[in-house]
Amino acid sequence: MSESLVLSEILGPFAECLDSESAQRVIEFGFSPGVQNRVAALAEKANEGLLSDDERQEYEAIINANDFISILKVKARGIIASQPH
């Protein structure tokens, strides 16, 4: 089973705990400018093959966190879409 499929299965029941306000806040969540700048710097170094072991671990952790957040956002959008308007 792929990592994203496992995350999706784990987050499905969790997302069902969200009310509409919480789901909307999840959808609107984004990384701070400082984190965005760090990701850009690490991505550039990764593309150049210049990451240290510590930087590679940091970059992978950020990518994993982003995957987690992205899947949770999809689940939150589903909650919002399923509610009567």
N, CA, C and O atoms as a GROMACS GRO file, in nm:
protein
  340
    1MET      N    1   0.085  -0.117   0.000
    1MET     CA    2   0.000   0.000   0.000
    1MET      C    3   0.090   0.124   0.000
    1MET      O    4   0.187   0.130   0.075
    2SER      N    5   0.058   0.222  -0.083
    2SER     CA    6   0.140   0.342  -0.092
    2SER      C    7   0.127   0.427   0.034
    2SER      O    8   0.028   0.419   0.107
    3GLU      N    9   0.228   0.508   0.056
    3GLU     CA   10   0.229   0.595   0.174
    3GLU      C   11   0.109   0.689   0.174
    3GLU      O   12   0.046   0.710   0.278
    4SER      N   13   0.077   0.747   0.058
    4SER     CA   14  -0.036   0.840   0.053
    4SER      C   15  -0.169   0.769   0.076
    4SER      O   16  -0.260   0.827   0.135
    5LEU      N   17  -0.182   0.644   0.031
    5LEU     CA   18  -0.305   0.570   0.055
    5LEU      C   19  -0.320   0.537   0.203
    5LEU      O   20  -0.430   0.544   0.258
    6VAL      N   21  -0.211   0.500   0.267
    6VAL     CA   22  -0.214   0.472   0.410
    6VAL      C   23  -0.253   0.599   0.486
    6VAL      O   24  -0.338   0.595   0.575
    7LEU      N   25  -0.191   0.711   0.451
    7LEU     CA   26  -0.226   0.837   0.516
    7LEU      C   27  -0.373   0.871   0.495
    7LEU      O   28  -0.441   0.917   0.587
    8SER      N   29  -0.421   0.849   0.376
    8SER     CA   30  -0.561   0.879   0.347
    8SER      C   31  -0.654   0.793   0.432
    8SER      O   32  -0.754   0.842   0.484
    9GLU      N   33  -0.621   0.667   0.447
    9GLU     CA   34  -0.704   0.579   0.530
    9GLU      C   35  -0.698   0.618   0.678
    9GLU      O   36  -0.798   0.610   0.749
   10ILE      N   37  -0.582   0.660   0.723
   10ILE     CA   38  -0.567   0.703   0.862
   10ILE      C   39  -0.644   0.833   0.887
   10ILE      O   40  -0.710   0.848   0.989
   11LEU      N   41  -0.634   0.924   0.792
   11LEU     CA   42  -0.692   1.056   0.812
   11LEU      C   43  -0.842   1.062   0.786
   11LEU      O   44  -0.908   1.156   0.831
   12GLY      N   45  -0.897   0.964   0.716
   12GLY     CA   46  -1.041   0.964   0.690
   12GLY      C   47  -1.123   0.972   0.817
   12GLY      O   48  -1.203   1.064   0.832
   13PRO      N   49  -1.106   0.878   0.909
   13PRO     CA   50  -1.182   0.884   1.034
   13PRO      C   51  -1.150   1.009   1.117
   13PRO      O   52  -1.238   1.064   1.184
   14PHE      N   53  -1.025   1.052   1.113
   14PHE     CA   54  -0.988   1.172   1.187
   14PHE      C   55  -1.061   1.294   1.131
   14PHE      O   56  -1.114   1.375   1.206
   15ALA      N   57  -1.065   1.305   0.999
   15ALA     CA   58  -1.130   1.420   0.936
   15ALA      C   59  -1.279   1.424   0.967
   15ALA      O   60  -1.338   1.532   0.973
   16GLU      N   61  -1.339   1.308   0.986
   16GLU     CA   62  -1.482   1.303   1.018
   16GLU      C   63  -1.512   1.366   1.153
   16GLU      O   64  -1.628   1.396   1.183
   17CYS      N   65  -1.410   1.388   1.234
   17CYS     CA   66  -1.427   1.454   1.365
   17CYS      C   67  -1.434   1.607   1.351
   17CYS      O   68  -1.468   1.676   1.447
   18LEU      N   69  -1.404   1.658   1.232
   18LEU     CA   70  -1.401   1.802   1.212
   18LEU      C   71  -1.541   1.857   1.189
   18LEU      O   72  -1.620   1.800   1.114
   19ASP      N   73  -1.571   1.968   1.255
   19ASP     CA   74  -1.693   2.039   1.222
   19ASP      C   75  -1.661   2.132   1.105
   19ASP      O   76  -1.546   2.140   1.062
   20SER      N   77  -1.761   2.201   1.053
   20SER     CA   78  -1.739   2.282   0.933
   20SER      C   79  -1.638   2.394   0.956
   20SER      O   80  -1.558   2.425   0.868
   21GLU      N   81  -1.640   2.455   1.074
   21GLU     CA   82  -1.543   2.561   1.103
   21GLU      C   83  -1.401   2.507   1.107
   21GLU      O   84  -1.309   2.567   1.050
   22SER      N   85  -1.382   2.394   1.173
   22SER     CA   86  -1.250   2.333   1.180
   22SER      C   87  -1.203   2.288   1.042
   22SER      O   88  -1.086   2.305   1.007
   23ALA      N   89  -1.293   2.229   0.965
   23ALA     CA   90  -1.258   2.186   0.830
   23ALA      C   91  -1.213   2.305   0.746
   23ALA      O   92  -1.116   2.295   0.671
   24GLN      N   93  -1.284   2.417   0.757
   24GLN     CA   94  -1.246   2.537   0.682
   24GLN      C   95  -1.108   2.587   0.724
   24GLN      O   96  -1.029   2.631   0.640
   25ARG      N   97  -1.079   2.581   0.852
   25ARG     CA   98  -0.948   2.625   0.901
   25ARG      C   99  -0.838   2.534   0.849
   25ARG      O  100  -0.728   2.581   0.817
   26VAL      N  101  -0.865   2.405   0.839
   26VAL     CA  102  -0.767   2.312   0.782
   26VAL      C  103  -0.741   2.348   0.636
   26VAL      O  104  -0.627   2.352   0.591
   27ILE      N  105  -0.849   2.373   0.562
   27ILE     CA  106  -0.836   2.409   0.420
   27ILE      C  107  -0.750   2.534   0.402
   27ILE      O  108  -0.671   2.542   0.308
   28GLU      N  109  -0.766   2.630   0.490
   28GLU     CA  110  -0.695   2.759   0.479
   28GLU      C  111  -0.553   2.754   0.534
   28GLU      O  112  -0.477   2.849   0.515
   29PHE      N  113  -0.517   2.645   0.601
   29PHE     CA  114  -0.385   2.636   0.662
   29PHE      C  115  -0.275   2.642   0.556
   29PHE      O  116  -0.288   2.586   0.447
   30GLY      N  117  -0.169   2.711   0.588
   30GLY     CA  118  -0.051   2.716   0.501
   30GLY      C  119   0.074   2.736   0.583
   30GLY      O  120   0.069   2.783   0.697
   31PHE      N  121   0.187   2.700   0.526
   31PHE     CA  122   0.314   2.719   0.594
   31PHE      C  123   0.345   2.867   0.608
   31PHE      O  124   0.307   2.947   0.522
   32SER      N  125   0.411   2.903   0.715
   32SER     CA  126   0.452   3.042   0.736
   32SER      C  127   0.555   3.081   0.630
   32SER      O  128   0.618   2.995   0.570
   33PRO      N  129   0.572   3.212   0.606
   33PRO     CA  130   0.673   3.255   0.510
   33PRO      C  131   0.813   3.203   0.544
   33PRO      O  132   0.890   3.172   0.454
   34GLY      N  133   0.844   3.194   0.673
   34GLY     CA  134   0.976   3.144   0.712
   34GLY      C  135   0.996   2.999   0.670
   34GLY      O  136   1.102   2.962   0.620
   35VAL      N  137   0.892   2.918   0.690
   35VAL     CA  138   0.900   2.777   0.649
   35VAL      C  139   0.904   2.767   0.497
   35VAL      O  140   0.979   2.686   0.442
   36GLN      N  141   0.825   2.848   0.430
   36GLN     CA  142   0.827   2.848   0.283
   36GLN      C  143   0.965   2.882   0.229
   36GLN      O  144   1.012   2.820   0.134
   37ASN      N  145   1.030   2.980   0.290
   37ASN     CA  146   1.165   3.019   0.248
   37ASN      C  147   1.264   2.906   0.272
   37ASN      O  148   1.352   2.880   0.190
   38ARG      N  149   1.249   2.837   0.386
   38ARG     CA  150   1.339   2.726   0.418
   38ARG      C  151   1.319   2.612   0.319
   38ARG      O  152   1.416   2.552   0.274
   39VAL      N  153   1.195   2.583   0.285
   39VAL     CA  154   1.167   2.477   0.188
   39VAL      C  155   1.230   2.512   0.053
   39VAL      O  156   1.291   2.427  -0.011
   40ALA      N  157   1.215   2.636   0.011
   40ALA     CA  158   1.272   2.679  -0.117
   40ALA      C  159   1.425   2.663  -0.116
   40ALA      O  160   1.484   2.618  -0.214
   41ALA      N  161   1.488   2.701  -0.005
   41ALA     CA  162   1.633   2.688   0.005
   41ALA      C  163   1.676   2.542   0.002
   41ALA      O  164   1.771   2.506  -0.068
   42LEU      N  165   1.605   2.458   0.076
   42LEU     CA  166   1.638   2.316   0.078
   42LEU      C  167   1.612   2.252  -0.059
   42LEU      O  168   1.690   2.168  -0.104
   43ALA      N  169   1.503   2.292  -0.125
   43ALA     CA  170   1.472   2.237  -0.258
   43ALA      C  171   1.581   2.273  -0.358
   43ALA      O  172   1.622   2.190  -0.439
   44GLU      N  173   1.628   2.395  -0.351
   44GLU     CA  174   1.735   2.438  -0.441
   44GLU      C  175   1.862   2.355  -0.417
   44GLU      O  176   1.925   2.308  -0.512
   45LYS      N  177   1.898   2.339  -0.290
   45LYS     CA  178   2.015   2.258  -0.258
   45LYS      C  179   1.996   2.112  -0.299
   45LYS      O  180   2.090   2.048  -0.346
   46ALA      N  181   1.874   2.060  -0.282
   46ALA     CA  182   1.845   1.922  -0.322
   46ALA      C  183   1.861   1.906  -0.473
   46ALA      O  184   1.919   1.807  -0.519
   47ASN      N  185   1.810   2.001  -0.549
   47ASN     CA  186   1.821   1.995  -0.695
   47ASN      C  187   1.967   2.001  -0.740
   47ASN      O  188   2.001   1.948  -0.846
   48GLU      N  189   2.051   2.064  -0.662
   48GLU     CA  190   2.194   2.075  -0.694
   48GLU      C  191   2.275   1.960  -0.634
   48GLU      O  192   2.395   1.950  -0.656
   49GLY      N  193   2.208   1.872  -0.556
   49GLY     CA  194   2.278   1.760  -0.493
   49GLY      C  195   2.368   1.802  -0.379
   49GLY      O  196   2.470   1.738  -0.354
   50LEU      N  197   2.333   1.911  -0.311
   50LEU     CA  198   2.421   1.969  -0.208
   50LEU      C  199   2.367   1.958  -0.066
   50LEU      O  200   2.421   2.022   0.024
   51LEU      N  201   2.264   1.878  -0.042
   51LEU     CA  202   2.208   1.867   0.092
   51LEU      C  203   2.300   1.785   0.182
   51LEU      O  204   2.352   1.681   0.142
   52SER      N  205   2.318   1.833   0.303
   52SER     CA  206   2.385   1.752   0.404
   52SER      C  207   2.287   1.646   0.452
   52SER      O  208   2.169   1.651   0.418
   53ASP      N  209   2.333   1.551   0.530
   53ASP     CA  210   2.242   1.448   0.583
   53ASP      C  211   2.133   1.511   0.670
   53ASP      O  212   2.016   1.473   0.661
   54ASP      N  213   2.172   1.606   0.754
   54ASP     CA  214   2.073   1.674   0.839
   54ASP      C  215   1.972   1.750   0.756
   54ASP      O  216   1.852   1.747   0.786
   55GLU      N  217   2.018   1.818   0.653
   55GLU     CA  218   1.927   1.894   0.567
   55GLU      C  219   1.834   1.800   0.491
   55GLU      O  220   1.716   1.831   0.471
   56ARG      N  221   1.885   1.686   0.448
   56ARG     CA  222   1.802   1.588   0.377
   56ARG      C  223   1.691   1.537   0.469
   56ARG      O  224   1.576   1.524   0.427
   57GLN      N  225   1.725   1.509   0.594
   57GLN     CA  226   1.624   1.465   0.690
   57GLN      C  227   1.521   1.574   0.715
   57GLN      O  228   1.401   1.546   0.723
   58GLU      N  229   1.568   1.697   0.727
   58GLU     CA  230   1.475   1.810   0.747
   58GLU      C  231   1.382   1.825   0.627
   58GLU      O  232   1.262   1.844   0.642
   59TYR      N  233   1.439   1.818   0.508
   59TYR     CA  234   1.361   1.833   0.385
   59TYR      C  235   1.258   1.721   0.372
   59TYR      O  236   1.143   1.746   0.337
   60GLU      N  237   1.298   1.599   0.401
   60GLU     CA  238   1.205   1.486   0.395
   60GLU      C  239   1.094   1.501   0.498
   60GLU      O  240   0.979   1.467   0.471
   61ALA      N  241   1.127   1.552   0.617
   61ALA     CA  242   1.025   1.574   0.720
   61ALA      C  243   0.923   1.677   0.673
   61ALA      O  244   0.803   1.661   0.696
   62ILE      N  245   0.970   1.782   0.609
   62ILE     CA  246   0.880   1.885   0.558
   62ILE      C  247   0.792   1.829   0.448
   62ILE      O  248   0.672   1.857   0.443
   63ILE      N  249   0.850   1.750   0.359
   63ILE     CA  250   0.773   1.688   0.250
   63ILE      C  251   0.666   1.596   0.308
   63ILE      O  252   0.552   1.597   0.263
   64ASN      N  253   0.703   1.516   0.407
   64ASN     CA  254   0.607   1.425   0.470
   64ASN      C  255   0.495   1.503   0.539
   64ASN      O  256   0.378   1.466   0.531
   65ALA      N  257   0.531   1.612   0.607
   65ALA     CA  258   0.430   1.695   0.672
   65ALA      C  259   0.337   1.756   0.568
   65ALA      O  260   0.216   1.762   0.589
   66ASN      N  261   0.392   1.799   0.457
   66ASN     CA  262   0.311   1.858   0.351
   66ASN      C  263   0.215   1.754   0.293
   66ASN      O  264   0.099   1.784   0.265
   67ASP      N  265   0.262   1.630   0.274
   67ASP     CA  266   0.175   1.524   0.225
   67ASP      C  267   0.058   1.502   0.322
   67ASP      O  268  -0.057   1.491   0.280
   68PHE      N  269   0.090   1.496   0.450
   68PHE     CA  270  -0.010   1.477   0.555
   68PHE      C  271  -0.114   1.588   0.549
   68PHE      O  272  -0.235   1.562   0.549
   69ILE      N  273  -0.068   1.711   0.544
   69ILE     CA  274  -0.157   1.827   0.541
   69ILE      C  275  -0.241   1.828   0.413
   69ILE      O  276  -0.360   1.860   0.418
   70SER      N  277  -0.181   1.795   0.301
   70SER     CA  278  -0.253   1.794   0.174
   70SER      C  279  -0.368   1.694   0.176
   70SER      O  280  -0.478   1.724   0.130
   71ILE      N  281  -0.342   1.575   0.228
   71ILE     CA  282  -0.447   1.474   0.235
   71ILE      C  283  -0.556   1.518   0.332
   71ILE      O  284  -0.675   1.501   0.304
   72LEU      N  285  -0.516   1.576   0.445
   72LEU     CA  286  -0.615   1.625   0.540
   72LEU      C  287  -0.700   1.736   0.478
   72LEU      O  288  -0.820   1.743   0.504
   73LYS      N  289  -0.640   1.821   0.396
   73LYS     CA  290  -0.716   1.926   0.327
   73LYS      C  291  -0.818   1.866   0.231
   73LYS      O  292  -0.930   1.916   0.221
   74VAL      N  293  -0.781   1.761   0.160
   74VAL     CA  294  -0.875   1.694   0.070
   74VAL      C  295  -0.993   1.640   0.150
   74VAL      O  296  -1.109   1.655   0.109
   75LYS      N  297  -0.963   1.578   0.263
   75LYS     CA  298  -1.070   1.525   0.348
   75LYS      C  299  -1.159   1.638   0.400
   75LYS      O  300  -1.281   1.624   0.404
   76ALA      N  301  -1.099   1.749   0.439
   76ALA     CA  302  -1.174   1.864   0.490
   76ALA      C  303  -1.263   1.923   0.380
   76ALA      O  304  -1.376   1.962   0.407
   77ARG      N  305  -1.212   1.929   0.257
   77ARG     CA  306  -1.295   1.979   0.146
   77ARG      C  307  -1.416   1.888   0.124
   77ARG      O  308  -1.525   1.935   0.092
   78GLY      N  309  -1.395   1.757   0.141
   78GLY     CA  310  -1.505   1.664   0.128
   78GLY      C  311  -1.612   1.688   0.235
   78GLY      O  312  -1.731   1.676   0.208
   79ILE      N  313  -1.569   1.720   0.355
   79ILE     CA  314  -1.663   1.750   0.463
   79ILE      C  315  -1.744   1.874   0.430
   79ILE      O  316  -1.866   1.876   0.444
   80ILE      N  317  -1.676   1.978   0.384
   80ILE     CA  318  -1.744   2.104   0.348
   80ILE      C  319  -1.842   2.078   0.232
   80ILE      O  320  -1.955   2.126   0.233
   81ALA      N  321  -1.797   2.003   0.132
   81ALA     CA  322  -1.881   1.978   0.015
   81ALA      C  323  -2.004   1.894   0.048
   81ALA      O  324  -2.107   1.907  -0.018
   82SER      N  325  -1.993   1.810   0.150
   82SER     CA  326  -2.106   1.722   0.183
   82SER      C  327  -2.210   1.789   0.271
   82SER      O  328  -2.316   1.732   0.296
   83GLN      N  329  -2.181   1.908   0.317
   83GLN     CA  330  -2.276   1.977   0.404
   83GLN      C  331  -2.376   2.056   0.321
   83GLN      O  332  -2.342   2.110   0.217
   84PRO      N  333  -2.501   2.061   0.369
   84PRO     CA  334  -2.603   2.138   0.295
   84PRO      C  335  -2.566   2.286   0.293
   84PRO      O  336  -2.508   2.340   0.388
   85HIS      N  337  -2.600   2.349   0.184
   85HIS     CA  338  -2.567   2.492   0.169
   85HIS      C  339  -2.686   2.577   0.200
   85HIS      O  340  -2.678   2.700   0.193
   0.00000   0.00000   0.00000
